[in-house]
Every structure is written in structure tokens, then in C-alpha cells.
Amino acid sequence: MAGGDLAGGKTLRAATGAFICFEDEAGVTGRPPKGRTWGRRGITPRVKVSGRSRGRLSVAGLLCFRPGLPARLCYRLRRHTGRKGERRSLGEADYIRLLDGAHQLLKAPLIVVWDRLNTHISKTMKALVAERDWLTVVLLPGYAPDLNPVEGLWAHIKRSLANLAARTLNELETLLRRRLKALQYRHGILGGSSPGRASLSTDRTDPNTPKSVRFQPRWGSCLD
């Protein structure tokens, strides 16, 4: 991840007690993912849902780690009703509001690690990052979902939504918010989602330079 700092010359702020935060986004529609359940032998349970719904939800999650503290999950959700001219995805303003909210909640600098989504690397986002001296952004390699622990959280959320037939977008939003709220208090799952169950530590190699972040991976399943 070296050299991926969007902040234009900022140094990693581990020396000032920064949280290392991984970000990823997901989409949820009214068509529930398939899941397993109990049923009579030879009779497959079926849940009927409407395939004509245009509404969907986008959610961005921020999973934050700091040595000695439980992992924290912050998220931002946006509705898409399918109306003409409406944005179909999260924009720079949505991401920066998520980061501003996390900074206000955690009261510490943030080192944000995310992928190379066009919204993450746009000129607008670079300018927003440069305006915040408490924020450092590091880019992941081109395709590395195994390095982002938030991917595992989305899998966990979508499994919990399997076979649930939301009739309206409002009902789907309520279900998703309940799952996310409950997950915020399950520190065992959040803590086990660090990359390869990595332990995060700081290491000062030169007394004249700030601390750098070192990952000590112990590979294992993120979510069992």
C-alpha cells in the first residue's frame, strides 16, 4: 500500500493515536439473496417477491481499528428510488460525511484504506482529503478484496437478509439499519474481521520520522 496516499505529502499519523479504518460499499435491493432453511422433504420453501421494484439502497461501511481498543463500525446509507436524474450510487459528499462523522465520534486522526473506485480517486475527493489535516488516505491494490475486512461484513449482513421479503423500500431500509445497528455491538465479529486477524502495531524505525503502521498477519477466516 506504500505510495497510495491521496493526501499529497501527508505522513501516516499512527504516532498521534490514529485509527486505521477500512472502507467499502455495498448495494441492497428488494430481491433478497438466497439462503438455506428447514422444510418438508421434497417440498422446497419458496418466498415470493416482486421483481419490478426500482428502489435500492447503497451503504458505505467504515471499520476502524486501534491497538488496545475494540473495533468500531460506522456507516452511511443512501436511498435510490429510481427517479429520473437521481444519482444511482454514493458520491464524494456521502463518503466525506462518513469520514467527518467517524472523526467526530472517535476524536482521533484517521488513516483510511479503501479501493480505487472512481469516486475515491476523483479530483473532488483529492481536494476534500487535502482540506483535512487529520485524514490520510491509502489506496489498496487494483483487486484485493481479501485485504479489506469490510467485504466480510457485507457477506455477513447479506446472509442475515436471506429469505426476507421486504415489500417496500422503507421496510428494506428498516431491516438493513437494524442489522447494521446490531452489528455495531458485536465486537467479536468486528474484531475478527481485521485483515487475516492481523494485530496492528506501530514501529518507529527512525527517531526523526513519525511512526509507521505495521501489519502482522496471522491468516485465518475473517468470519466463521
N, C-alpha and C positions, 0 to 999 in steps of 0.2 A: 504493500500500500504506500510505500515511500514515493514522494513526489506527487501525490494526488491532492495536495492541499489547494483548495479553491480560494483561500483567503489571501493569496498573493504575498507571501513572505512572512506570514504569521508563524510562530513556533507552537508546537504542541504544548498545551498548558497543564500537563499532569502535575507539574511542580506546584501548582496553585490549587490542587484538590479538584481537578476537573472530573466530570462524569464522562465515561466512554459510552456513547449512545449509538445504537444500530437502528436504522430506519428502513422501512419497506412499506409498500402499499398493496392493497388487495381490493377486489370488487366482489360484490354480493348481489345476486339477482333474486327475483321471486321464484325461480325454479330451483328447488332445494337439491343439494348434492345427494347422490345415492348413498345409502347406508345399510347395515345389516340389522336385523331384528328377529324376534321369535315369530313363528307362525305354524299353522297346521301343516302336517306333512302333505306335500303335493299341491298346496294352495299358497301361491306367492302373495304376500300382502302388497297391496297397491294403494298409493296415495295420489289422488287426482289433483292436479294443479293447472291453472290457466297458463297457456304458453303465449298469451297475447300481451302480457304486461310489458310496458315500455320502461318502467321505472327500475332504477338500480341504485346501489349505494357504493361509494368509494370511501375507504378508510385508510388512513396513514397511521402506522404504529411506530413508537419510539421506545426502544428497550434500553434502559440506562443502567450502567454498572459502575460501582466504585468499590475498591477493596475495603472490606470490613463492614459494608452496608448491604442490606437486601436489595435485590434488583427492583427497579421501578418501571412501570409501563404507563406511557402517556399516549393518547391517540386523538385524532381529529377525524370527524365523519362528515361527509357531504352527500346530499341527495341529488339525484339526477332524474328528473321527471320525464325526459324525452321531448320537452318542448323545443320548438324551432329556435335556433340561435343560442340555446343553453350549452354551456361548456360540458363536455362529456367525461372530464377527468379532473383531478386535483391540479390546481395551478400554483404558481410561485407564492402567491399570497397565503394559500392554505398551508403550505409547508413552513413558511417563515412564522406564521402564527402558532403552529405547533411547537416550533423551536423556542419562540418567545415565551410561550406558556410553560414549557418544561424548564427553561432558565429561571423563570419567576418562582416555580414550585420548588426546584432543587436548590436555588440560591448558590449556584456554583457555575464556573465555566463549563462549556460543553465541547467535546470532541465528537463530532457526528460522522459516522461511517455509513455511506449509502452507495447505491449503484449509479450507473451512468445514464440514467433516464434523462431524456432531453430537457425536462423541466429542472432537473438537478444541476445541469451544467450550462444553462442558458445565461446570457449576458445579464438579464434581470436578476437571476439568482446570485450571480457573482457579485453584483453591486450590493444586494441585500446582505450577503455574508460579510463583505468588506466593511459595512457600516457598523458591525457588531464586534467589538474587540474581545468579547467573551466567547466567541464562536469560531471554531476551527473545523473545516470540512475535509474529510479524507475520502477519496473515491476507491471503490472496490474494483478488482479486475473486470474485464468485459463480461464474463459469465461465470459467476461464482456464488450460486445460491447456498452452497454448503458453508460459506463463510458468514452468512447473515442469519443470526438466530431468530429474527422475526419471521422468517419463512416457516419455521416450525410452529410458531404461534398461530399463523393463519391456518395451517393444516389442522391444528387442534380446534380452532374456532369452527371451521367448516365441518369437521366431523360432528361437532355438537349440534350443528344445524341440520344434519341429515334427517330426511323424512319429515321435517316440519314444513307444513304447507301454509305459508303466510298469504292471506287473501289480499292484503293491501300493502302499499309501500310503507305506510305508517306502522303497520303490525310488524313488518320485517325490520324496520329501524328499531322498534322497541325490543325485539328479540336480540338483535345484534348488540345493542347497548347493554342489555342485561348480561350477555356473555362476556363482553369486554370488561364490564364493571366487576364481575365475579373473578375474572382472571387477574385483575389488579391486586387481589388479596391472596392469590395462590403463589406465594413466594417460592415454594418448592419447584413449581413448573417454571417460573420466570428465571430463577437462579440456575436451573438445569439447562436453560436454553443458551447459555454463553457458548461461544464457538468451541465445539469439541470439549465442552465442560472446562474451558480454559480458566486458569487462575490469572487474574490481572495484577500486575505489579509494576512498580516504577524502578528505574535503574539510572543512576547518574554516572555516566562514563567520564565526564569532564566537569570539574567544579565550575567552569566558566560557562557552561551551557545548561539549558533547562533539562529537566528530567524527560526521558522518552518513555514511550509505552512499550512494554514487552509482553507478548502473549506466550504462555507456557502451555501448549495444548496437551490435553490427555484425552485422546479421541474416544468417543462413545456416543451412544444415541442421545439426541437432544431431548426428545420427548418419548417416554416409554408408555 
